[in-house]
Amino acid sequence: MTDSKQTADTSTSRRLLTGVQAWGRSIKPDRKDFGKDFVAGLPGAISSVPDGMASAVLIGVNPVYGLYASFAGPIAGGLTSSTRLMVITTTTAAAIASGSAVSGFDPEQRPQALFLLTLLAGLVMVVAALFKLGRYTRFVSHSVMTGFLTGVAVNIICGQLGDLTGVSAEGANSLAKAVDVITHPAGIDLASLLAGLGALAILFGLSRTPLNTVSALVSLILPTLAVALAGATSVTRVNDIGQIPQSLPRPSLPDLSLISVNLGLNACAIAVIILVQGAGVSESAPNADGRPSNMNQDFAAQGIGNLASGLFLGQPVGGSVGQTALNVSVGARTRWAAIWSGLWMVVILVLFAGLVGKVAMPTLAAVLIFAAVGSVRTGALVTIWRTGRLSQIALGATFVATLFLPVAVAVGVGVALSLLLQLNREAMDLKVVELVPRDDGRFEERPAPESLPSDRVTVLDVYGSLFFAGARTLQSRLPEVGQAQRPAVVLRLRGRASLGATFFRILATYAEEIGAAGGRLYVSGLDPDMAALLARTVPVTAQPPDRVFGATPVLGEATWAALHEARAWVVQSKN
């Protein structure tokens, strides 16, 4: 026993050592790419200044926390991701979700709650990676995610009108605050409005020029200079929201006494948002050497990025579509471009923190509004709307939920709706067909008969899921036994790796009905394990299938064997 335990421990140690060595080789900088990655990281860091600050503004905390996240996320995430060009940093969707999560805390407690939320979200992502839950992101439908992101965009636009115009807007949600701004034009501060509109003009004006990569930074600098030169003291600055320290934060744990069920649920919701978005980023930035991305490793990388961000007083981070696209466009070659982006942000924080505090808040609102407008994918909305009623329901319901409900609830609605629509689609798509044997040894597919014929063999095949509602749909679509005498049915189930209890109960009932009419039910194509499960699961009060023909490597062989056996029985029963 002791020797066995020691052997197992040695094997585990060796695997761990091998994994560490492989990771060390994967992060080793390549000399020929070093210079290009070093330069490519700088535009990412520069663009992260307005993006990070604006994301923190969305949450309602000091903008510096977005900057801290913009160095911790890219460094920690860049060191561990399998998608080498993916940049893990602040995102507007995660920010607005975080703002909803910490809105109930007192302003003094809100930063600590945010750091704790970031750590919890990171833990959820790491656990998701350890349990290899990456495959489940596909259950969040494109329609639901598009509806959520469109609702986030509208929330951002409405929520930033107050900062853009210098109005202290009031309201229960972003829509109500936007209405408050529009219905009280006398409260608009002209200097703030001009600064915000000037920033928007710069952003839209430079969006299609070679200066696009620095347009956000220019939109902060020029209007802020104009406000300073004009002496417009009515315009709110970043320092009015919170002082920007000219130093890096020390890693520390947040106030753990703030943990609660509600905060944990919000962390799960944020993790879902980040992971689904991150899966899309992984697909959009494939590795240059052709190696496929490991979704679970990217989950872990985003989780590690959040753990680092939370420890360094930052907000939630995730795979950023915009920052990753920028990273690719400026010539990044390896993961070190994202890492250098984080390191350049450290330099900016140390050297230019004082200037960051002088930025006019309306310009940050303009950056957010511009990003929100750009994130609305009109083409995708039109395509989804044309797809059908189910897609329309998913899109519309998630959009409305995002506008009027807390983000965690909206995400829950979206995920639940995705699962319900998936189950409904599987049930609706289920199809039962008849396979008619041909003289050349093949089967011809025809619509299944409404009722079974007497003294004849009917071969049936099933398309679609046989779980939950799918099994009930099968029950309604199987040919009725009716007045048939001595009917024989061959049910083909090839390729069914697993079947639920509902299906077995329905199969038992159908076998009982056929048996009551003097007939027999045959099953073909099941593997040995499923055949054994069928024998164990069918209730003893119902007659189990008379014959089960297991699957073979030759397609159709088991079904032909069942058909010959059924035909022989029909001939025998007539005599």
C-alpha positions as CSV (number, residue, x, y, z in Angstrom):
1,M,0.0,0.0,0.0
2,T,2.8,2.4,0.9
3,D,4.8,1.6,-2.2
4,S,1.7,2.2,-4.3
5,K,1.0,5.5,-2.7
6,Q,4.6,6.6,-3.2
7,T,4.4,5.6,-6.8
8,A,1.3,7.6,-7.3
9,D,2.8,10.7,-5.6
10,T,5.9,10.4,-7.7
11,S,3.8,10.2,-10.9
12,T,1.8,13.3,-9.9
13,S,5.0,15.2,-9.1
14,R,6.4,14.3,-12.5
15,R,3.3,15.4,-14.3
16,L,3.3,18.7,-12.4
17,L,7.0,19.2,-13.2
18,T,6.4,18.4,-16.8
19,G,3.5,20.9,-17.0
20,V,5.6,23.6,-15.4
21,Q,8.4,23.0,-17.8
22,A,6.1,23.1,-20.8
23,W,4.6,26.4,-19.5
24,G,8.1,27.8,-19.1
25,R,8.9,26.9,-22.7
26,S,5.7,28.4,-23.9
27,I,6.3,31.8,-22.3
28,K,10.0,32.1,-23.3
29,P,10.4,35.2,-25.4
30,D,11.5,34.7,-29.0
31,R,14.4,37.0,-29.9
32,K,13.2,37.6,-33.5
33,D,9.8,38.7,-32.3
34,F,10.9,40.6,-29.2
35,G,11.2,44.0,-30.8
36,K,7.9,43.8,-32.6
37,D,6.1,42.7,-29.4
38,F,7.8,45.4,-27.4
39,V,6.6,48.1,-29.8
40,A,3.1,46.5,-30.3
41,G,2.5,46.7,-26.6
42,L,2.7,50.5,-26.4
43,P,-0.5,51.3,-28.5
44,G,-2.4,48.8,-26.4
45,A,-1.2,50.5,-23.2
46,I,-2.1,54.0,-24.5
47,S,-5.6,52.9,-25.6
48,S,-6.1,51.2,-22.2
49,V,-5.8,54.5,-20.4
50,P,-9.1,55.9,-21.6
51,D,-10.7,52.4,-21.8
52,G,-9.7,51.5,-18.3
53,M,-10.7,54.8,-16.7
54,A,-14.0,54.8,-18.5
55,S,-14.7,51.2,-17.4
56,A,-14.2,52.2,-13.8
57,V,-16.5,55.2,-14.3
58,L,-19.2,52.8,-15.4
59,I,-18.8,51.0,-12.1
60,G,-19.0,54.2,-10.1
61,V,-15.5,54.0,-8.5
62,N,-12.2,55.8,-8.8
63,P,-10.9,55.6,-12.4
64,V,-7.5,54.4,-11.2
65,Y,-9.0,51.0,-10.4
66,G,-9.5,50.5,-14.1
67,L,-5.9,51.5,-14.8
68,Y,-4.7,49.0,-12.1
69,A,-6.8,46.3,-13.9
70,S,-5.2,47.3,-17.2
71,F,-1.7,46.3,-16.0
72,A,-2.6,43.3,-13.9
73,G,-4.9,41.6,-16.3
74,P,-2.7,41.7,-19.5
75,I,0.4,40.5,-17.6
76,A,-1.2,37.7,-15.6
77,G,-3.5,36.6,-18.4
78,G,-0.9,37.0,-21.1
79,L,1.4,34.6,-19.2
80,T,-1.2,31.8,-19.0
81,S,-3.5,32.0,-22.0
82,S,-3.4,29.5,-24.9
83,T,-4.7,32.1,-27.4
84,R,-1.4,34.0,-27.5
85,L,-2.6,37.3,-29.0
86,M,-5.7,37.6,-26.7
87,V,-5.5,40.6,-24.4
88,I,-7.2,40.2,-21.0
89,T,-8.2,43.6,-19.7
90,T,-11.3,45.7,-18.8
91,T,-14.4,45.3,-20.9
92,T,-17.6,47.4,-20.8
93,A,-19.9,44.4,-20.4
94,A,-18.0,43.2,-17.3
95,A,-17.8,46.8,-16.0
96,I,-21.6,47.4,-16.2
97,A,-22.2,44.1,-14.6
98,S,-19.8,45.0,-11.8
99,G,-21.5,48.4,-11.3
100,S,-24.8,46.7,-10.9
101,A,-23.3,44.2,-8.4
102,V,-21.7,46.8,-6.1
103,S,-24.4,49.5,-6.5
104,G,-26.0,48.5,-3.2
105,F,-22.9,49.1,-1.1
106,D,-22.1,52.4,0.6
107,P,-19.7,54.5,-1.4
108,E,-17.0,53.9,1.3
109,Q,-17.4,50.1,1.0
110,R,-17.8,50.0,-2.8
111,P,-14.1,49.7,-3.7
112,Q,-13.5,46.8,-1.3
113,A,-16.7,45.1,-2.6
114,L,-15.4,45.5,-6.1
115,F,-12.0,43.9,-5.3
116,L,-13.8,41.1,-3.6
117,L,-16.1,40.6,-6.5
118,T,-13.2,40.5,-8.9
119,L,-11.5,37.8,-6.8
120,L,-14.7,35.7,-6.6
121,A,-15.2,36.0,-10.4
122,G,-11.6,34.9,-10.9
123,L,-12.1,31.8,-8.6
124,V,-15.3,30.9,-10.5
125,M,-13.4,31.0,-13.8
126,V,-10.5,28.9,-12.5
127,V,-12.9,26.3,-11.1
128,A,-14.7,26.3,-14.5
129,A,-11.4,25.6,-16.2
130,L,-10.4,22.8,-13.7
131,F,-13.8,21.0,-14.3
132,K,-13.4,21.6,-18.1
133,L,-16.7,23.5,-18.4
134,G,-15.6,25.3,-21.5
135,R,-17.9,23.2,-23.7
136,Y,-21.0,24.6,-21.9
137,T,-20.5,28.1,-23.2
138,R,-22.1,26.9,-26.4
139,F,-25.5,26.7,-24.6
140,V,-25.6,30.5,-24.4
141,S,-27.1,31.2,-27.8
142,H,-25.9,33.9,-30.1
143,S,-29.3,35.5,-30.0
144,V,-29.2,35.8,-26.2
145,M,-25.7,37.1,-26.1
146,T,-26.4,39.7,-28.8
147,G,-29.5,40.8,-27.0
148,F,-27.5,41.2,-23.8
149,L,-24.7,43.1,-25.4
150,T,-27.1,45.4,-27.2
151,G,-28.9,46.1,-23.9
152,V,-25.5,46.8,-22.3
153,A,-24.7,49.3,-25.1
154,V,-28.0,51.1,-24.6
155,N,-27.5,51.2,-20.9
156,I,-24.1,52.7,-21.3
157,I,-25.3,55.4,-23.7
158,C,-28.2,56.4,-21.5
159,G,-26.2,56.2,-18.3
160,Q,-23.4,58.5,-19.6
161,L,-25.6,61.3,-20.7
162,G,-25.4,62.9,-17.3
163,D,-21.6,63.0,-17.2
164,L,-21.5,64.1,-20.9
165,T,-23.7,67.1,-20.1
166,G,-22.6,67.8,-16.5
167,V,-26.0,66.9,-15.1
168,S,-26.3,65.0,-11.8
169,A,-29.0,62.7,-13.2
170,E,-31.5,60.8,-11.0
171,G,-33.4,57.7,-11.7
172,A,-33.9,54.0,-10.9
173,N,-32.0,52.9,-14.0
174,S,-30.0,54.3,-16.9
175,L,-33.1,54.9,-19.0
176,A,-34.7,56.9,-16.2
177,K,-31.5,58.9,-15.8
178,A,-31.4,59.7,-19.5
179,V,-35.0,60.8,-19.4
180,D,-34.2,63.0,-16.4
181,V,-31.4,64.7,-18.4
182,I,-33.5,65.2,-21.5
183,T,-36.5,66.6,-19.6
184,H,-34.4,69.1,-17.6
185,P,-32.3,70.9,-20.2
186,A,-31.8,73.9,-17.9
187,G,-29.5,71.8,-15.7
188,I,-27.0,71.1,-18.6
189,D,-23.6,72.7,-18.1
190,L,-22.6,74.2,-21.4
191,A,-18.8,73.8,-20.8
192,S,-19.2,70.1,-20.0
193,L,-21.5,69.5,-23.0
194,L,-19.0,71.2,-25.4
195,A,-16.1,69.2,-24.0
196,G,-18.1,65.9,-24.4
197,L,-19.3,66.8,-27.9
198,G,-15.8,67.8,-28.9
199,A,-14.5,64.4,-27.7
200,L,-17.2,62.6,-29.7
201,A,-16.3,64.6,-32.8
202,I,-12.7,63.6,-32.4
203,L,-13.6,60.0,-31.9
204,F,-15.9,59.7,-34.9
205,G,-13.6,61.9,-37.0
206,L,-10.5,59.8,-36.4
207,S,-12.2,56.4,-36.4
208,R,-11.5,55.8,-40.1
209,T,-8.0,57.3,-40.2
210,P,-4.5,55.9,-39.4
211,L,-4.9,57.7,-36.1
212,N,-7.7,55.5,-35.0
213,T,-5.5,53.6,-32.5
214,V,-4.8,56.8,-30.5
215,S,-8.2,58.5,-31.1
216,A,-9.5,57.8,-27.6
217,L,-6.3,59.3,-26.1
218,V,-6.6,62.4,-28.3
219,S,-10.2,62.8,-27.4
220,L,-9.2,63.0,-23.7
221,I,-6.3,65.4,-24.2
222,L,-7.6,68.1,-26.6
223,P,-11.0,68.8,-24.9
224,T,-9.3,68.7,-21.4
225,L,-6.7,71.2,-22.6
226,A,-9.5,73.4,-24.0
227,V,-11.4,73.2,-20.6
228,A,-8.2,74.2,-18.7
229,L,-7.4,77.1,-21.0
230,A,-11.0,78.4,-20.8
231,G,-10.9,78.2,-17.0
232,A,-14.1,76.2,-17.0
233,T,-14.2,75.2,-13.3
234,S,-17.7,73.8,-13.6
235,V,-16.4,70.8,-15.6
236,T,-15.8,67.7,-13.4
237,R,-12.3,66.2,-13.5
238,V,-11.1,62.7,-12.6
239,N,-9.5,64.0,-9.4
240,D,-12.9,65.2,-8.3
241,I,-14.0,61.6,-8.3
242,G,-10.9,60.3,-6.6
243,Q,-7.2,61.0,-6.4
244,I,-4.9,59.2,-8.7
245,P,-1.8,58.0,-6.7
246,Q,1.5,58.3,-8.5
247,S,2.6,54.8,-7.5
248,L,1.7,51.2,-7.9
249,P,-0.7,49.5,-5.4
250,R,0.6,46.8,-3.1
251,P,-1.1,43.4,-3.4
252,S,-3.6,42.9,-0.6
253,L,-6.8,41.0,0.2
254,P,-10.1,42.9,0.2
255,D,-12.4,43.0,3.2
256,L,-13.7,39.4,3.3
257,S,-16.5,40.4,5.7
258,L,-18.4,41.9,2.7
259,I,-18.9,38.5,1.1
260,S,-22.5,37.5,0.6
261,V,-24.7,35.2,-1.4
262,N,-25.8,38.1,-3.6
263,L,-22.1,39.1,-4.3
264,G,-21.3,35.4,-5.1
265,L,-24.2,35.2,-7.6
266,N,-23.1,38.4,-9.2
267,A,-19.5,37.0,-9.5
268,C,-21.0,33.9,-11.3
269,A,-22.9,36.1,-13.7
270,I,-19.8,38.2,-14.4
271,A,-17.8,35.0,-15.0
272,V,-20.4,33.8,-17.5
273,I,-20.3,37.1,-19.4
274,I,-16.5,37.1,-19.5
275,L,-16.2,33.5,-20.4
276,V,-18.7,33.7,-23.3
277,Q,-17.0,36.8,-24.6
278,G,-13.6,35.3,-24.2
279,A,-14.6,32.2,-26.2
280,G,-15.5,34.6,-29.1
281,V,-12.1,36.4,-28.7
282,S,-10.3,33.1,-28.9
283,E,-12.0,32.3,-32.2
284,S,-11.2,35.7,-33.7
285,A,-7.5,35.6,-32.9
286,P,-6.1,32.2,-33.9
287,N,-2.5,31.3,-33.1
288,A,-0.1,32.1,-35.9
289,D,1.6,28.7,-35.7
290,G,-1.8,26.9,-36.2
291,R,-2.0,25.4,-32.7
292,P,-5.7,25.4,-31.6
293,S,-6.7,27.4,-28.6
294,N,-7.5,25.5,-25.5
295,M,-10.8,26.9,-24.2
296,N,-10.4,25.7,-20.7
297,Q,-6.8,27.1,-20.5
298,D,-8.2,30.4,-21.7
299,F,-10.8,30.2,-19.0
300,A,-8.1,29.7,-16.4
301,A,-6.0,32.5,-17.9
302,Q,-9.0,34.9,-17.5
303,G,-9.5,33.7,-14.0
304,I,-5.9,34.2,-13.1
305,G,-6.1,37.7,-14.7
306,N,-9.0,38.5,-12.4
307,L,-7.2,37.1,-9.3
308,A,-4.3,39.3,-10.1
309,S,-6.5,42.3,-10.8
310,G,-8.4,41.9,-7.5
311,L,-5.2,41.6,-5.5
312,F,-3.8,44.8,-7.1
313,L,-7.0,46.8,-6.5
314,G,-8.5,46.3,-9.9
315,Q,-11.8,45.5,-11.4
316,P,-13.0,42.4,-13.4
317,V,-11.2,41.7,-16.6
318,G,-11.7,39.4,-19.6
319,G,-10.8,38.7,-23.2
320,S,-11.3,42.1,-24.9
321,V,-12.5,42.1,-28.5
322,G,-11.2,45.7,-29.1
323,Q,-7.8,45.4,-27.4
324,T,-7.2,42.0,-29.0
325,A,-8.1,43.4,-32.5
326,L,-5.7,46.3,-31.8
327,N,-3.0,43.9,-30.7
328,V,-3.3,42.0,-34.0
329,S,-3.5,45.1,-36.1
330,V,-0.3,46.7,-34.8
331,G,1.8,43.6,-35.6
332,A,1.9,41.6,-32.4
333,R,3.6,38.2,-32.8
334,T,3.4,36.4,-29.4
335,R,1.9,36.6,-26.0
336,W,4.6,39.1,-25.0
337,A,2.8,41.9,-26.8
338,A,-0.1,41.7,-24.3
339,I,2.4,41.3,-21.4
340,W,4.3,44.4,-22.6
341,S,1.0,46.3,-22.8
342,G,0.6,45.7,-19.1
343,L,4.2,46.7,-18.4
344,W,3.9,49.9,-20.4
345,M,0.8,50.7,-18.3
346,V,3.0,50.4,-15.2
347,V,5.3,53.0,-16.7
348,I,2.3,55.3,-17.5
349,L,1.0,55.0,-13.9
350,V,4.3,55.8,-12.4
351,L,5.2,58.7,-14.6
352,F,2.0,60.3,-15.7
353,A,-0.6,59.6,-12.9
354,G,-0.8,63.4,-12.1
355,L,-1.8,64.2,-15.7
356,V,-4.5,61.4,-15.6
357,G,-6.2,63.1,-12.7
358,K,-6.8,66.3,-14.7
359,V,-8.8,64.6,-17.4
360,A,-12.3,66.0,-17.9
361,M,-15.1,63.6,-17.0
362,P,-17.3,64.4,-20.1
363,T,-14.5,63.1,-22.3
364,L,-14.6,59.7,-20.5
365,A,-18.4,59.7,-21.0
366,A,-17.8,60.4,-24.7
367,V,-15.3,57.4,-24.9
368,L,-17.9,55.1,-23.4
369,I,-20.7,56.4,-25.7
370,F,-18.6,56.0,-28.7
371,A,-17.6,52.4,-27.7
372,A,-21.2,51.6,-27.0
373,V,-22.4,52.9,-30.4
374,G,-19.6,50.9,-32.1
375,S,-20.6,47.7,-30.3
376,V,-24.1,47.6,-31.7
377,R,-24.0,45.1,-34.5
378,T,-26.9,46.1,-36.7
379,G,-26.1,43.4,-39.3
380,A,-26.2,40.7,-36.6
381,L,-29.5,42.1,-35.2
382,V,-31.1,42.0,-38.6
383,T,-29.9,38.5,-39.3
384,I,-31.2,37.2,-35.9
385,W,-34.5,38.9,-36.4
386,R,-34.9,37.2,-39.8
387,T,-34.0,33.8,-38.4
388,G,-37.4,33.1,-36.8
389,R,-39.7,33.6,-33.9
390,L,-37.5,31.7,-31.4
391,S,-34.5,33.9,-32.1
392,Q,-36.7,37.0,-31.9
393,I,-38.0,36.0,-28.5
394,A,-34.5,35.2,-27.2
395,L,-33.1,38.5,-28.5
396,G,-36.0,40.7,-27.4
397,A,-36.4,39.1,-23.9
398,T,-32.7,39.4,-23.1
399,F,-32.5,42.9,-24.3
400,V,-35.4,44.1,-22.2
401,A,-34.2,42.1,-19.2
402,T,-30.8,43.9,-19.5
403,L,-32.4,47.3,-19.6
404,F,-34.7,46.9,-16.6
405,L,-33.3,44.2,-14.4
406,P,-30.0,43.9,-12.4
407,V,-27.3,42.4,-14.7
408,A,-27.0,39.2,-12.7
409,V,-30.7,38.6,-13.1
410,A,-30.5,39.5,-16.8
411,V,-27.7,37.0,-17.3
412,G,-29.7,34.4,-15.5
413,V,-32.7,35.1,-17.7
414,G,-30.5,34.8,-20.8
415,V,-28.9,31.5,-19.7
416,A,-32.2,30.0,-18.7
417,L,-33.8,31.2,-21.9
418,S,-31.0,29.7,-24.0
419,L,-31.5,26.3,-22.3
420,L,-35.3,26.4,-22.7
421,L,-35.0,27.3,-26.3
422,Q,-32.5,24.6,-26.9
423,L,-34.8,22.0,-25.3
424,N,-37.7,23.3,-27.2
425,R,-35.8,23.3,-30.5
426,E,-34.7,19.7,-29.8
427,A,-38.2,18.7,-29.1
428,M,-39.6,20.5,-32.2
429,D,-36.9,19.2,-34.5
430,L,-37.5,15.5,-33.6
431,K,-38.6,13.5,-36.6
432,V,-39.7,9.9,-37.0
433,V,-39.3,8.4,-40.5
434,E,-39.9,5.0,-42.0
435,L,-37.1,3.1,-43.7
436,V,-38.3,1.0,-46.6
437,P,-36.0,-1.8,-47.6
438,R,-34.9,-1.9,-51.3
439,D,-33.7,-4.8,-53.4
440,D,-30.2,-3.4,-53.6
441,G,-29.7,-3.8,-49.9
442,R,-30.3,-0.2,-49.0
443,F,-33.1,1.6,-47.3
444,E,-35.3,4.3,-48.7
445,E,-36.5,7.0,-46.3
446,R,-40.2,7.9,-46.3
447,P,-42.6,9.7,-43.9
448,A,-43.6,7.5,-41.0
449,P,-47.2,6.1,-41.3
450,E,-49.8,7.4,-38.9
451,S,-50.7,3.9,-37.8
452,L,-49.1,0.5,-38.0
453,P,-50.2,-2.1,-40.6
454,S,-51.2,-5.6,-39.6
455,D,-49.0,-8.6,-40.3
456,R,-46.1,-6.4,-41.6
457,V,-42.8,-5.1,-40.5
458,T,-42.3,-1.4,-40.1
459,V,-38.8,-0.1,-39.8
460,L,-38.5,3.3,-38.0
461,D,-35.6,5.7,-37.5
462,V,-35.5,8.8,-35.3
463,Y,-33.8,12.2,-35.8
464,G,-33.3,14.6,-32.9
465,S,-32.8,14.5,-29.2
466,L,-34.6,11.8,-27.1
467,F,-34.1,13.6,-23.8
468,F,-36.8,15.4,-21.8
469,A,-39.4,16.9,-24.1
470,G,-37.8,15.1,-27.1
471,A,-38.9,11.8,-25.6
472,R,-42.5,13.1,-25.2
473,T,-42.5,14.4,-28.7
474,L,-41.4,10.9,-29.9
475,Q,-44.4,9.4,-28.1
476,S,-46.8,11.6,-30.0
477,R,-45.0,10.9,-33.4
478,L,-44.7,7.2,-33.2
479,P,-47.2,5.4,-35.5
480,E,-50.3,4.4,-33.5
481,V,-51.0,0.7,-32.9
482,G,-54.7,1.3,-33.4
483,Q,-56.6,-1.8,-34.8
484,A,-53.4,-3.4,-36.2
485,Q,-53.1,-7.2,-35.7
486,R,-49.6,-8.7,-35.1
487,P,-47.7,-5.6,-36.1
488,A,-43.8,-5.8,-36.0
489,V,-41.7,-2.7,-35.5
490,V,-38.0,-2.3,-35.8
491,L,-36.8,0.9,-34.1
492,R,-33.3,2.0,-35.2
493,L,-31.4,3.8,-32.4
494,R,-27.8,3.7,-33.8
495,G,-25.5,6.4,-32.4
496,R,-27.4,7.0,-29.2
497,A,-24.7,7.3,-26.6
498,S,-27.1,7.9,-23.8
499,L,-30.9,7.7,-23.3
500,G,-33.0,9.1,-20.5
501,A,-35.5,7.5,-18.1
502,T,-38.4,9.2,-19.9
503,F,-37.5,7.6,-23.2
504,F,-37.2,4.1,-21.6
505,R,-40.7,4.5,-20.0
506,I,-42.2,5.6,-23.3
507,L,-40.5,2.7,-25.1
508,A,-41.8,0.3,-22.6
509,T,-45.4,1.6,-23.0
510,Y,-45.1,1.3,-26.8
511,A,-43.8,-2.2,-26.5
512,E,-46.7,-3.0,-24.3
513,E,-49.2,-1.6,-26.8
514,I,-47.7,-3.6,-29.6
515,G,-47.6,-6.7,-27.5
516,A,-51.3,-6.3,-26.6
517,A,-52.0,-6.3,-30.4
518,G,-50.1,-9.6,-30.7
519,G,-47.1,-7.9,-32.2
520,R,-43.4,-7.5,-31.4
521,L,-41.0,-4.6,-31.0
522,Y,-37.3,-4.9,-32.1
523,V,-34.5,-2.5,-31.4
524,S,-31.4,-2.2,-33.6
525,G,-28.1,-0.3,-33.4
526,L,-27.7,-0.1,-29.6
527,D,-24.2,-0.7,-28.2
528,P,-23.9,-3.4,-25.5
529,D,-23.9,-1.0,-22.6
530,M,-27.1,0.7,-23.8
531,A,-28.7,-2.6,-24.5
532,A,-28.0,-3.8,-20.9
533,L,-29.3,-0.5,-19.6
534,L,-32.5,-0.9,-21.6
535,A,-33.1,-4.3,-20.0
536,R,-32.5,-2.9,-16.5
537,T,-34.5,0.3,-16.9
538,V,-37.8,-0.9,-18.6
539,P,-40.3,-1.4,-15.7
540,V,-41.2,-5.1,-15.0
541,T,-44.9,-4.3,-15.4
542,A,-44.4,-3.6,-19.1
543,Q,-43.1,-6.1,-21.7
544,P,-39.6,-5.2,-22.6
545,P,-38.5,-5.2,-26.3
546,D,-38.5,-8.8,-27.6
547,R,-35.3,-8.5,-29.5
548,V,-32.3,-6.1,-29.3
549,F,-29.7,-6.2,-32.1
550,G,-26.5,-4.5,-31.2
551,A,-24.6,-2.1,-33.4
552,T,-21.8,-3.4,-35.6
553,P,-19.2,-1.5,-37.6
554,V,-21.2,-2.0,-40.8
555,L,-23.9,0.6,-41.2
556,G,-27.4,-1.0,-41.5
557,E,-26.2,-4.5,-40.6
558,A,-28.0,-4.6,-37.2
559,T,-31.2,-3.2,-38.8
560,W,-31.2,-5.8,-41.6
561,A,-30.7,-8.5,-39.0
562,A,-33.7,-7.2,-37.0
563,L,-35.7,-6.9,-40.2
564,H,-35.0,-10.6,-41.2
565,E,-35.9,-11.8,-37.7
566,A,-39.1,-9.7,-37.7
567,R,-40.2,-11.0,-41.1
568,A,-39.6,-14.6,-40.1
569,W,-41.7,-14.0,-37.0
570,V,-44.6,-12.4,-39.1
571,V,-44.6,-15.4,-41.4
572,Q,-44.6,-17.8,-38.5
573,S,-47.4,-15.9,-36.7
574,K,-49.7,-16.1,-39.7
575,N,-49.4,-19.9,-39.7
